[in-house]
Amino acid sequence: MANVERDLAHKIIEHTHTNLFLTGRAGTGKTTFLRQLREQSHKRMVVLAPTGIAAINAGGVTIHSFLQLPFGMYIPGSQFAKEQFRFSNRKRKLIRSLDLIVIDEISMVRADLLDCMDAALRRIRIDARPFGGVQLLMIGDLQQLPPVVRDEDRETLHKYYESEFFFSSQALKRTPFITIELQKVYRQTDQDFLELLNAVRDNRADDNTLQRLNTRYRPDFKASGSTYVRLVTHNHQADHINAHEMKQLTTSEHQFRAVVEGTFPESSYPAAEVLTLKRGAQVMFIKNDSSAEHRYFNGLLGEITEISEKYVMVRPQDSSEEISVGVETWQNSRFTLDEKTNEIEEVVEGTFQQIPLRLAWAITVHKSQGLTFEHAIIDVQSAFSHGQAYVALSRCKTLEGMVLSSPIPREAIIQDASVTQFSTSMAEKTPSETDVKAMERNYYFELMVELFDFSQLFILFESLLRLLQEHFFKRIPATLQDCQNQRLLLQQKTVAVAHKFRPQFETLIAVHDDYATNDHLAERVGKGARYFLTEVKAMQQFMSQLSVPTENKTVGTRVMNTIKDIKDQLHLKRRLLSEVALEGFSVVKYQQVRAIASIEDPDALKANTKPRKRKTKE
């Protein structure tokens, strides 16, 4: 089924470098979009989330763990401790090779965390651009649950930020991004109910809206026939209701203790470490069935009919068939590079095994985010945060499936003024098809500029020359002269020529709508690639023969690191230029080659490569 906004978002992520905030009402398919992107994208990407539970649900890792960020508040401009980024070389290369970082549940990301992330990425990627130049995809709904801010942090936070929400990040304000809002709601189909939900979401709930919602107020309602879940605002309410209902059951109590292996932080436990159940208890599945049968899903309600030592029998709501539920496994993962394939892999650091059930006569609104219920009893009269009432109400598929245990007062619909202001401005950042075509053209041009830009290589070589002049002036005069000659060649035959070459392809890209397939442009780019490839090979030959004494450990380390950086840069340029010279320029292929080449070790490749015997004609 066609979805204009979703298709547009996919095109922007895949074919441009534009940063994107993907939003949408509850039930518009944001999670589905992320899952499809992970399966189909050709870009090197990682998925991050603000909390352990959110990360596990999204199939990613937390922002803190991936970037080794300190917990606590980040003050803009703060300097990290030297030991903060003691990454392995492979982890550093992984981060530098990324095309895209996805942040799920962006509404729960604090502004200072986003700034901390920006500072870390700029430092690790050695790139002064916001977020180290990586493309950002931020997914979430600002009208749902907000970031968590402790009372003791709030005053300090507001000294530096207009609000705690991600859009107040100082780094993001320097970062151009566009917004796409998914429009089609898949969870609800009743247009009248949708209008009521939208009125609550958009802070348009007038007396008539509240009156219509409060027709579902049933103070003496007792669930019968179908399974209902109670949605409440506070943990103590849910705990009290679940404990009370458990006491009413006269059946035997059974306990299931989770098996935790490896590293799995307690704060990220997805289920109770000790799960206490009884026959007749109302429960909710908290994980999708990992088997091929797909018998249950996260959020499905049911009643326990039988319990044994190894499994639990559950009859789902509105079903006569029972499901045998065994232990499920959750993984705590980290991203790493496969040494053989140079592909990004998820490495499991720990596992959590438990029966995937939770007592569910009642759950908090916070735990219900992302879930869908056929029937729910809702109590939001004590709502205390932005978006809480909307999240609770939007869990239901229909108005008829919703019961209010207390009327919804006007004060329960809490709206943050900064969110309203930002949401209004977002509409101006929604791109048209023409905008997207311009983005694609600009991205094509940016990659071409990157391919034929040798300024970083020149800066690195000048740094090496300064080191040699300062510390080895008298010891290696001949080598110094050779390096000075090489600098001159690099400046005249590579940097200067590249500077003159740029206007040629810039003009051709600008004037031809068929720039990606234009023969004249392809010819010029091919010739340019072959010319610069010759120069890069010559410089590689020079660097392979360069010998510098390294008795002084400190100076020697600086020299060798600089030489290593030069060799890495030359290797990357050679791989990209070779590809373009042979196959022509393609955005997708360029990204693929760049990603692999940026994490390869040219010295290791050279050592592991045996010379091939030339075939002779018979």
C-alpha positions in Angstrom: 0.0 0.0 0.0 1.4 3.4 -1.1 2.4 5.8 1.6 3.6 9.1 0.2 5.3 10.4 3.4 7.0 7.1 4.2 8.3 6.8 0.6 9.6 10.4 0.7 11.4 9.7 4.0 13.0 6.6 2.5 14.2 8.5 -0.6 15.7 11.3 1.6 17.6 8.8 3.8 18.9 6.6 0.9 19.7 9.3 -1.7 20.7 12.4 0.2 22.8 13.4 3.2 20.0 15.5 4.7 19.2 15.1 8.4 15.6 14.1 9.0 13.1 14.2 11.9 10.5 11.6 11.2 7.4 12.0 13.3 3.8 11.0 13.3 0.9 10.3 15.5 0.6 7.1 17.5 0.1 4.2 15.2 1.4 5.7 12.0 4.1 3.1 11.4 7.3 4.7 12.7 8.5 1.4 14.1 7.7 -0.3 10.8 9.6 2.3 8.8 12.7 1.7 11.0 12.5 -2.1 10.7 12.3 -1.8 6.9 15.1 0.7 6.7 17.4 -1.7 8.7 16.6 -4.5 6.3 16.9 -2.6 3.1 19.3 0.3 3.4 22.7 0.3 1.7 24.1 2.8 4.1 26.3 1.9 7.1 24.1 2.7 10.1 23.6 2.1 13.8 20.4 2.4 15.7 20.6 4.2 19.1 18.0 5.0 21.8 17.9 6.9 25.0 17.1 4.0 27.3 18.0 0.3 27.6 14.4 -0.8 27.1 13.9 1.4 24.1 17.2 0.2 22.6 16.3 -3.4 23.0 12.9 -2.8 21.5 14.5 -1.0 18.5 17.2 -3.6 18.0 19.9 -1.1 18.8 22.0 0.0 21.7 21.9 3.0 24.1 23.5 6.3 23.1 25.5 6.3 26.3 27.0 2.8 25.7 27.8 3.3 22.0 29.7 6.5 22.5 30.9 5.8 26.1 29.3 9.0 27.4 29.3 9.9 31.0 26.0 9.8 32.9 24.7 13.0 34.4 24.1 16.4 33.0 26.3 17.7 30.1 27.2 21.4 30.1 27.6 22.7 26.6 31.3 23.3 25.7 32.6 20.9 28.4 35.8 19.1 27.7 35.8 15.3 28.0 38.5 13.6 30.1 41.3 12.2 28.1 40.4 8.6 29.0 36.8 9.2 27.9 37.5 7.9 24.4 39.8 5.1 24.8 38.2 3.2 22.0 39.9 0.3 20.2 41.2 1.2 16.8 38.4 -0.8 15.2 35.7 0.9 17.3 37.1 4.3 16.3 37.1 3.2 12.6 33.5 1.9 12.9 32.3 5.3 14.2 34.2 7.1 11.5 32.8 4.9 8.7 29.2 5.5 9.6 26.9 7.1 7.0 23.8 7.3 9.2 22.9 7.3 12.9 19.3 6.6 13.8 18.0 7.8 17.1 14.7 6.1 18.1 12.3 7.6 20.6 13.9 11.0 20.1 11.1 12.6 22.1 12.7 11.1 25.2 16.2 12.4 24.4 17.3 15.4 26.5 18.8 18.4 24.8 22.1 18.1 26.8 22.4 14.4 25.8 22.2 15.4 22.1 24.9 18.0 22.7 27.1 15.5 24.4 26.6 13.1 21.5 27.6 15.9 19.1 30.8 16.7 21.0 31.7 13.0 21.1 31.2 12.4 17.4 33.1 15.6 16.4 36.0 14.4 18.4 36.0 10.8 17.4 35.4 11.4 13.7 37.9 14.3 13.6 35.2 16.4 11.9 34.2 19.9 13.1 30.8 19.7 11.5 27.8 19.1 13.8 27.7 15.5 14.8 30.9 14.9 13.0 29.2 15.2 9.6 27.2 12.0 10.0 23.6 11.9 8.7 20.9 11.9 11.5 17.6 10.2 11.4 15.5 11.1 14.5 12.3 9.1 15.0 9.6 9.9 17.5 6.5 11.8 18.4 6.9 14.9 20.5 3.3 14.7 21.7 4.1 11.5 23.5 6.2 11.0 26.6 8.9 13.6 27.3 12.5 13.2 28.6 13.1 12.4 32.2 14.6 15.3 34.2 15.3 15.1 37.9 14.1 18.0 40.0 17.7 18.7 41.1 18.8 19.0 37.4 16.0 21.1 36.1 17.3 24.5 37.3 20.8 24.0 35.9 19.5 22.5 32.6 17.3 25.6 32.0 20.4 27.9 32.4 21.6 26.5 29.1 18.5 25.3 27.3 15.1 26.8 26.5 13.6 23.4 27.2 14.7 19.8 28.0 13.5 18.5 24.6 16.0 17.4 21.9 15.1 20.4 19.6 16.6 22.8 22.2 20.0 21.2 21.6 22.6 23.8 20.7 24.2 21.4 18.2 20.9 20.7 16.5 20.2 24.4 16.1 23.4 24.5 14.0 22.3 21.5 12.0 20.0 21.8 9.0 17.3 19.2 9.1 13.8 18.7 7.6 10.7 17.2 9.0 8.3 14.6 7.6 5.2 13.7 9.5 3.6 10.3 8.7 -0.1 10.9 8.2 -1.9 7.6 7.8 -2.9 6.0 11.1 -3.0 2.3 11.0 -4.0 1.6 14.7 -7.4 3.4 14.6 -9.9 3.5 11.7 -12.8 5.3 13.3 -12.5 8.9 12.0 -14.6 10.3 14.9 -12.3 8.7 17.4 -9.2 9.8 15.5 -10.5 13.4 15.6 -10.9 13.2 19.4 -7.3 11.8 19.8 -5.9 14.5 17.5 -7.6 17.2 19.4 -6.0 15.9 22.6 -2.6 15.5 20.9 -2.7 19.0 19.3 -4.0 20.8 22.4 -7.3 21.5 20.8 -9.4 19.6 23.3 -12.4 21.9 24.1 -15.4 21.3 26.3 -17.1 19.3 23.6 -14.0 17.0 23.1 -13.8 16.3 26.9 -17.6 15.8 27.0 -17.5 13.2 24.2 -14.5 11.4 25.8 -16.1 11.4 29.2 -19.1 9.6 27.8 -16.9 6.5 28.3 -16.8 7.2 32.1 -18.0 4.1 33.9 -17.3 4.3 37.6 -18.8 0.9 38.5 -17.5 -0.9 35.4 -16.4 -4.5 36.0 -14.6 -6.3 33.1 -16.4 -9.4 32.0 -16.1 -11.5 28.8 -13.2 -9.6 27.3 -9.8 -8.9 28.9 -9.2 -5.3 29.9 -5.9 -3.7 31.0 -5.9 -0.7 33.3 -3.7 2.2 32.3 -2.6 4.4 35.2 -0.2 7.2 35.6 1.9 6.1 38.6 3.9 2.9 39.4 2.4 2.6 42.9 -1.1 2.5 41.3 -0.2 -0.3 39.0 1.6 -2.3 41.7 -1.4 -1.9 44.1 -4.0 -3.1 41.6 -1.9 -6.1 40.5 -1.1 -7.1 44.1 -4.8 -6.8 45.1 -6.0 -8.9 42.1 -3.3 -11.5 42.8 -4.5 -11.9 46.4 -8.0 -12.6 45.2 -6.8 -15.7 43.3 -6.8 -18.9 45.4 -4.6 -20.8 43.1 -1.0 -21.8 43.8 1.8 -19.3 43.4 4.7 -20.1 41.0 8.0 -18.2 40.7 10.3 -18.0 37.7 13.8 -16.6 38.2 15.5 -15.0 35.2 18.8 -16.4 33.9 21.2 -13.5 33.2 24.5 -14.3 31.4 27.3 -12.0 30.5 26.8 -8.2 30.7 23.2 -7.1 31.1 22.6 -3.9 33.2 19.9 -4.3 35.8 18.4 -1.0 34.7 17.8 -2.6 31.3 16.0 -5.8 32.5 13.1 -6.2 30.1 11.1 -8.4 32.5 10.9 -9.1 36.2 14.0 -10.8 37.6 11.7 -12.9 39.7 8.3 -13.4 38.1 5.5 -14.5 40.3 2.4 -16.0 38.6 -0.8 -17.8 39.4 -3.4 -19.7 37.4 -6.1 -17.2 36.5 -3.8 -14.2 36.5 -4.2 -11.6 33.8 -1.0 -11.1 32.0 0.5 -9.3 29.0 3.1 -10.6 26.6 6.2 -8.3 26.6 8.0 -9.7 23.6 7.1 -10.9 20.1 7.2 -14.7 19.6 10.6 -15.6 18.4 9.5 -18.9 16.9 8.3 -19.4 13.3 4.7 -19.7 14.5 4.4 -16.0 15.7 1.7 -17.0 18.2 1.9 -13.9 20.3 3.2 -10.4 20.2 4.3 -7.6 22.5 1.2 -6.1 24.2 -1.2 -9.1 23.7 -3.3 -9.7 26.8 -4.5 -13.1 28.1 -5.2 -15.3 31.1 -3.0 -18.0 32.6 -4.8 -21.4 32.4 -2.0 -23.7 33.5 1.6 -23.4 35.0 4.4 -26.0 35.0 8.1 -25.7 35.9 9.1 -25.0 32.3 6.2 -23.3 30.6 3.0 -21.3 31.2 -0.3 -21.8 29.3 -2.0 -18.6 28.3 -5.4 -18.1 26.7 -5.2 -14.8 24.7 -8.0 -12.3 24.8 -10.9 -13.1 22.5 -9.5 -16.5 21.7 -10.4 -20.1 22.8 -6.9 -21.5 21.9 -4.2 -21.7 24.5 -0.6 -20.9 23.9 2.3 -22.7 25.6 4.8 -20.0 26.6 8.4 -20.9 27.3 11.5 -18.9 28.1 12.4 -16.1 25.7 15.8 -14.5 25.3 16.6 -10.8 25.2 20.1 -9.7 24.1 22.3 -6.8 25.2 24.4 -6.0 22.2 27.1 -3.7 21.1 28.2 -2.7 17.5 31.6 -3.8 16.3 33.5 -4.5 13.1 33.9 -8.0 11.7 37.7 -8.3 11.0 37.1 -10.5 8.0 34.3 -8.7 6.2 34.7 -5.2 7.6 30.9 -5.2 8.1 29.2 -3.7 11.1 28.0 -6.5 13.4 26.0 -6.7 16.6 28.0 -8.6 19.2 26.0 -10.0 22.1 27.5 -9.0 25.4 24.8 -10.6 27.6 21.5 -12.3 27.6 18.4 -12.2 29.8 16.1 -15.2 29.8 12.7 -15.2 31.3 9.0 -16.0 30.6 7.9 -13.1 28.5 4.9 -12.1 30.7 4.0 -9.3 33.0 1.0 -9.1 35.4 -1.4 -6.8 33.5 -4.5 -6.0 35.4 -2.8 -2.7 35.4 0.3 -1.1 33.8 1.7 2.5 33.7 1.1 4.7 30.7 4.9 4.9 30.3 5.1 1.1 29.9 2.2 1.2 27.4 3.9 3.5 24.8 4.1 1.7 21.5 1.4 -0.9 22.4 -2.1 -1.4 21.1 -5.1 -2.7 23.1 -8.5 -3.8 22.1 -9.9 -2.9 25.5 -8.5 -0.7 28.2 -9.7 0.9 31.5 -8.0 4.3 31.7 -7.3 6.6 34.7 -5.4 9.7 33.8 -7.0 12.2 36.2 -3.6 12.4 38.0 -1.5 12.9 34.8 1.6 14.7 35.6 3.6 15.1 32.4 3.3 16.3 28.8 1.7 13.7 26.5 0.6 11.3 29.2 -3.2 11.5 28.5 -2.7 11.3 24.7 -0.5 8.2 25.0 -3.0 6.5 27.3 -6.0 7.3 25.1 -4.3 6.4 21.8 -3.5 2.9 23.0 -7.1 1.9 22.2 -8.2 0.9 18.7 -11.8 2.2 19.2 -13.7 4.6 21.5 -16.0 1.7 22.4 -13.0 -0.4 23.6 -12.1 2.3 26.1 -13.5 2.7 29.6 -12.7 5.7 31.9 -12.5 4.8 35.6 -12.4 8.5 36.3 -13.4 11.5 34.2 -10.7 13.3 32.3 -10.3 16.8 33.7 -8.9 19.6 31.6 -5.8 19.8 33.7 -4.9 16.2 32.8 -4.2 17.2 29.2 -0.8 18.7 29.7 0.9 20.4 26.8 4.4 21.8 26.8 4.5 25.3 25.2 7.9 24.7 23.7 6.6 21.6 22.0 3.7 23.5 20.5 6.0 26.2 19.2 8.4 23.7 17.7 5.6 21.7 16.2 4.3 24.8 14.5 7.7 25.6 13.0 8.1 22.0 11.8 5.5 22.4 9.1 7.8 24.9 7.4 10.5 22.3 7.2 8.5 19.7 5.3 10.1 19.2 1.8 8.4 19.0 -1.5 9.4 16.6 -4.3 11.3 19.5 -5.9 13.2 20.0 -2.7 14.1 16.3 -2.6 15.4 16.4 -6.2 17.6 19.4 -5.2 18.8 17.5 -2.2 19.7 14.5 -4.4 21.6 16.7 -6.8 23.4 18.5 -4.0 24.4 15.2 -2.4 25.8 14.0 -5.7 27.8 17.1 -6.0 29.1 16.9 -2.4 30.3 13.3 -2.9 32.0 14.4 -6.1 33.7 17.3 -4.3 34.8 14.9 -1.6 36.3 12.5 -4.2 38.4 15.2 -5.8 39.4 17.1 -2.6 43.0 16.6 -1.5 43.2 19.3 1.1 43.1 16.9 4.1 46.0 15.0 2.6 47.9 18.2 2.0 47.4 19.3 5.6 48.5 15.9 7.0 51.7 16.0 4.8 52.5 19.5 6.0 52.1 18.4 9.6 54.6 15.6 8.9 57.0 18.0 7.2 56.9 20.3 10.2 57.6 17.4 12.6 60.6 16.4 10.6 61.9 19.9 10.3 61.6 20.5 14.0 63.1 17.3 15.3 65.2 15.8 12.5 66.6 18.8 10.6 70.3 17.8 11.1 69.9 14.0 11.1 68.1 13.4 7.8 68.7 16.4 5.5 68.3 14.3 2.3 65.0 12.8 3.5 63.8 16.3 4.4 64.6 17.6 0.9 62.8 14.7 -0.6 59.7 15.5 1.5 59.9 19.2 0.6 60.0 18.1 -3.1 57.0 15.8 -2.5 55.1 18.6 -0.9 55.7 20.8 -3.9 54.5 18.0 -6.3 51.4 17.4 -4.1 50.5 21.1 -4.1 51.1 21.7 -7.9 50.1 18.4 -9.5 47.2 17.4 -7.2 45.8 20.1 -5.0 46.0 22.9 -7.6 44.8 20.7 -10.4 41.9 19.5 -8.3 41.0 23.2 -7.5 40.8 23.9 -11.3 38.9 20.7 -12.0 36.1 21.4 -9.6 34.3 24.1 -11.7 34.2 21.7 -14.6 32.0 19.0 -12.9 30.2 21.6 -10.8 28.9 23.3 -13.9 27.9 20.0 -15.6 26.0 18.8 -12.6 24.2 22.2 -12.3 23.1 22.5 -16.0 22.1 18.9 -16.7 19.0 17.3 -15.2 20.4 13.9 -16.3 23.6 14.5 -14.4 23.7 11.0 -13.0 23.7 9.5 -16.5 25.2 12.4 -18.6 27.9 11.1 -20.9 29.9 14.3 -21.0 30.0 14.5 -17.2 30.9 10.8 -17.0 33.7 11.3 -19.5 35.2 14.3 -17.6 34.9 12.5 -14.2 36.5 9.3 -15.6 39.5 11.2 -17.0 39.9 13.2 -13.8 39.8 10.0 -11.7 42.5 8.3 -13.9 44.7 11.4 -13.7 44.5 11.7 -9.9 44.8 8.0 -9.4 48.3 8.2 -11.1 49.3 10.9 -8.7 48.0 9.1 -5.6 49.9 5.9 -6.6 53.1 7.9 -7.0 52.7 9.4 -3.5 52.0 5.9 -2.1 55.2 4.8 -3.5 57.0 7.7 -1.9 55.5 7.0 1.5 56.3 3.3 1.3 60.0 4.2 1.0 60.0 6.9 3.6 62.2 6.0 6.6 62.4 8.1 9.8 64.5 7.3 12.9 62.2 6.9 16.0 64.5 6.6 19.0 62.7 9.3 20.8 59.5 7.5 21.8 57.2 10.6 22.1 58.3 12.2 18.9 58.5 8.8 17.1 54.9 8.1 18.0 53.7 11.4 16.7 55.6 10.9 13.4 54.4 7.3 12.9 50.8 8.3 13.7 51.0 11.1 11.1 52.5 8.8 8.5 49.8 6.2 9.3 47.1 8.9 8.8 48.6 9.8 5.4 48.8 6.2 4.3 45.1 5.7 5.3 44.1 8.8 3.4 46.0 7.7 0.3 44.5 4.2 0.5 41.0 5.6 0.7 41.6 7.9 -2.3 43.1 5.1 -4.3 40.2 2.8 -3.7 37.6 5.4 -4.6 39.4 6.7 -7.6 40.1 3.2 -8.9 36.4 2.4 -8.6 35.3 5.6 -10.5 38.0 5.2 -13.1 36.9 1.6 -13.9 33.1 1.7 -13.3 32.1 5.4 -13.4 30.6 7.4 -10.5 27.6 5.9 -8.6 26.3 7.3 -5.3 25.5 3.8 -3.9 28.7 2.2 -5.1 30.8 5.2 -3.9 29.2 4.9 -0.4 29.9 1.2 -0.3 33.5 1.5 -1.3 34.2 4.4 1.0 32.7 2.6 4.0 34.9 -0.5 3.5 38.1 1.4 2.5 37.8 3.8 5.5 38.2 0.9 8.0 40.8 -1.1 6.1 44.4 -1.2 7.3 46.5 -0.6 4.2 49.6 -2.0 5.9 47.8 -5.2 6.9 46.3 -5.6 3.5 49.8 -5.3 1.9 51.2 -7.8 4.3 48.5 -10.3 3.7 48.5 -9.9 -0.1 50.6 -12.3 -2.0 51.7 -11.4 -5.5 49.6 -13.2 -8.1 51.3 -15.2 -10.8 50.7 -13.9 -14.3 48.8 -16.3 -16.5 50.6 -17.2 -19.6 48.8 -17.9 -22.9 49.0 -21.5 -24.1 
